[in-house]
């Protein structure tokens, strides 16, 4: 007898994807106070379907954060061999900020619920994302596109600060582009 979970049926997979898509939109609008009932209604599935996939609100939050983190890690991986390491690094930074805005409230809710974000699938996704970001950073530094005194702690702090500011101040695309341009100027080597 195997301990691995049985694969989901096709309809269950579709429902899961639909619930996650709708949940992201509802959470972006209503925050962590969003109701599972409203998510089910907008996803056009029964409430029992939502709870079968995500037995708690925290399980739903964790699935969303894990999926988003995997997407960011995948972006890092896809840029890892880019022929222009500087452009690849800055493209990744922009993608990470754009994709992560709004995640802080979910991560905070998980921490408040006692969920270890460094364990399980989310922990694996976090490690993959950080590993990919580090490869991009090192390649950009070796190419002379990013200052040498920039490390992963600084990168994490800058991305987190940009995400938090974008979330709290509701940055539009134009403002995000200008602010990230200023960040990127500060990351460039001093001549």
C-alpha positions as CSV (number, residue, x, y, z in Angstrom):
1,X,0.0,0.0,0.0
2,X,1.4,3.4,-1.0
3,X,1.5,6.5,1.2
4,X,1.4,8.9,-1.8
5,X,-1.9,10.6,-2.4
6,X,-4.0,9.3,-5.3
7,X,-4.0,11.6,-8.3
8,X,-7.0,13.9,-8.6
9,X,-9.7,13.1,-11.1
10,X,-9.8,15.5,-14.1
11,X,-12.9,17.3,-12.7
12,X,-11.4,17.6,-9.3
13,X,-8.2,19.1,-10.8
14,X,-10.3,21.6,-12.8
15,X,-12.2,22.5,-9.6
16,X,-9.0,23.0,-7.7
17,X,-7.5,25.3,-10.3
18,X,-10.8,27.3,-10.5
19,X,-11.0,27.6,-6.7
20,X,-7.4,28.8,-6.5
21,X,-7.9,31.4,-9.3
22,X,-11.1,32.7,-7.7
23,X,-9.6,32.7,-4.2
24,X,-6.7,34.9,-5.4
25,X,-9.1,37.5,-6.7
26,X,-11.4,37.4,-3.7
27,X,-8.5,37.6,-1.3
28,X,-7.0,40.5,-3.2
29,X,-10.3,42.3,-2.9
30,X,-11.4,41.2,0.6
31,X,-8.2,40.2,2.4
32,X,-8.0,37.3,4.7
33,X,-11.5,38.0,5.9
34,X,-12.8,36.6,2.6
35,X,-15.3,33.8,3.2
36,X,-14.9,30.3,1.8
37,X,-18.6,30.5,0.9
38,X,-18.0,33.5,-1.3
39,X,-15.0,31.8,-2.9
40,X,-17.2,28.7,-3.6
41,X,-20.0,30.9,-5.0
42,X,-17.7,32.7,-7.4
43,X,-15.9,29.5,-8.4
44,X,-19.3,28.0,-9.2
45,X,-18.6,25.0,-7.0
46,X,-20.2,23.8,-3.9
47,X,-18.8,24.7,-0.5
48,X,-18.1,21.0,0.2
49,X,-16.0,21.0,-3.0
50,X,-13.8,23.8,-1.6
51,X,-13.5,22.1,1.8
52,X,-12.6,18.8,0.2
53,X,-9.7,20.4,-1.5
54,X,-8.8,22.9,1.3
55,X,-10.1,21.7,4.7
56,X,-9.2,25.1,6.3
57,X,-8.7,28.6,5.1
58,X,-5.0,28.3,6.0
59,X,-4.7,25.2,3.7
60,X,-6.1,27.4,0.9
61,X,-3.7,30.2,1.7
62,X,-0.8,27.8,1.8
63,X,-1.8,26.4,-1.6
64,X,-1.9,29.9,-3.1
65,X,1.4,30.9,-1.7
66,X,3.0,27.6,-2.7
67,X,1.7,28.0,-6.3
68,X,2.9,31.6,-6.6
69,X,6.3,30.7,-5.1
70,X,6.7,27.9,-7.6
71,X,5.8,30.2,-10.4
72,X,8.5,32.7,-9.3
73,X,11.0,29.8,-8.9
74,X,10.1,28.7,-12.4
75,X,10.8,32.2,-13.7
76,X,14.2,32.2,-12.1
77,X,15.0,28.8,-13.6
78,X,13.9,29.9,-17.1
79,X,16.2,33.0,-16.9
80,X,19.2,31.2,-15.4
81,X,20.9,30.6,-18.8
82,X,19.9,33.9,-20.4
83,X,22.7,35.4,-22.5
84,X,22.4,38.7,-20.7
85,X,22.7,38.0,-17.0
86,X,22.0,41.6,-16.0
87,X,18.7,41.8,-17.9
88,X,17.8,38.4,-16.6
89,X,18.4,39.4,-13.0
90,X,16.3,42.6,-13.3
91,X,13.6,40.8,-15.2
92,X,13.4,38.3,-12.4
93,X,13.3,41.1,-9.7
94,X,10.5,42.8,-11.5
95,X,8.6,39.5,-11.9
96,X,9.1,38.6,-8.2
97,X,7.7,42.0,-7.1
98,X,4.8,41.9,-9.5
99,X,3.9,38.3,-8.6
100,X,4.4,38.6,-4.9
101,X,2.4,41.7,-4.2
102,X,-0.4,40.7,-2.0
103,X,1.3,37.5,-0.7
104,X,2.4,39.1,2.6
105,X,-1.1,39.0,4.1
106,X,-1.3,35.3,3.3
107,X,2.1,34.5,4.7
108,X,1.3,36.5,7.9
109,X,-2.0,34.6,8.3
110,X,-0.1,31.3,7.9
111,X,2.4,32.4,10.5
112,X,-0.4,33.4,12.9
113,X,-1.9,30.0,12.4
114,X,1.4,28.3,13.3
115,X,2.2,27.1,9.8
116,X,5.9,26.6,9.2
117,X,6.5,28.2,5.8
118,X,9.9,26.5,5.6
119,X,8.4,23.0,5.7
120,X,6.6,20.8,3.3
121,X,5.8,21.8,-0.3
122,X,5.9,25.5,0.6
123,X,9.4,25.1,2.1
124,X,10.6,23.3,-1.1
125,X,9.1,26.0,-3.3
126,X,10.8,28.7,-1.1
127,X,14.2,27.0,-1.4
128,X,13.8,26.6,-5.2
129,X,13.0,30.3,-5.5
130,X,15.9,31.4,-3.4
131,X,18.3,29.1,-5.2
132,X,17.2,30.4,-8.5
133,X,17.4,34.0,-7.3
134,X,21.0,33.4,-6.1
135,X,22.1,32.0,-9.4
136,X,20.7,35.0,-11.2
137,X,22.3,37.4,-8.7
138,X,25.8,35.8,-8.9
139,X,25.6,35.7,-12.8
140,X,24.6,39.4,-12.9
141,X,27.5,40.3,-10.5
142,X,30.0,38.3,-12.5
143,X,28.8,40.2,-15.7
144,X,29.3,43.5,-13.9
145,X,25.6,44.4,-14.0
146,X,25.0,44.3,-10.2
147,X,27.2,45.7,-7.4
148,X,29.3,43.1,-5.7
149,X,28.3,44.0,-2.1
150,X,24.7,42.9,-2.8
151,X,23.9,39.6,-1.2
152,X,20.8,37.4,-0.8
153,X,19.8,39.1,2.5
154,X,19.9,42.5,0.8
155,X,18.0,41.1,-2.2
156,X,15.3,39.6,0.0
157,X,15.0,42.9,1.9
158,X,14.6,44.9,-1.3
159,X,12.1,42.6,-2.9
160,X,10.1,42.4,0.4
161,X,10.1,46.2,0.8
162,X,9.0,46.7,-2.8
163,X,6.2,44.1,-2.5
164,X,5.0,45.6,0.8
165,X,5.0,49.1,-0.6
166,X,3.3,48.1,-3.8
167,X,0.6,46.3,-1.8
168,X,0.0,49.0,0.8
169,X,0.2,51.9,-1.6
170,X,-1.6,50.2,-4.5
171,X,1.1,50.9,-7.1
172,X,-0.1,51.0,-10.7
173,X,2.2,49.7,-13.4
174,X,3.7,53.1,-14.2
175,X,4.7,53.8,-10.6
176,X,6.0,50.3,-10.2
177,X,8.2,50.8,-13.3
178,X,9.6,54.1,-12.0
179,X,10.3,52.8,-8.5
180,X,11.9,49.7,-9.7
181,X,14.1,51.8,-12.0
182,X,15.3,53.7,-9.0
183,X,16.0,50.4,-7.2
184,X,17.9,49.1,-10.2
185,X,20.0,52.2,-10.5
186,X,21.0,51.7,-6.8
187,X,21.9,48.1,-7.6
188,X,24.2,49.0,-10.5
189,X,27.9,49.0,-9.8
190,X,29.3,52.4,-8.9
191,X,31.8,53.7,-11.4
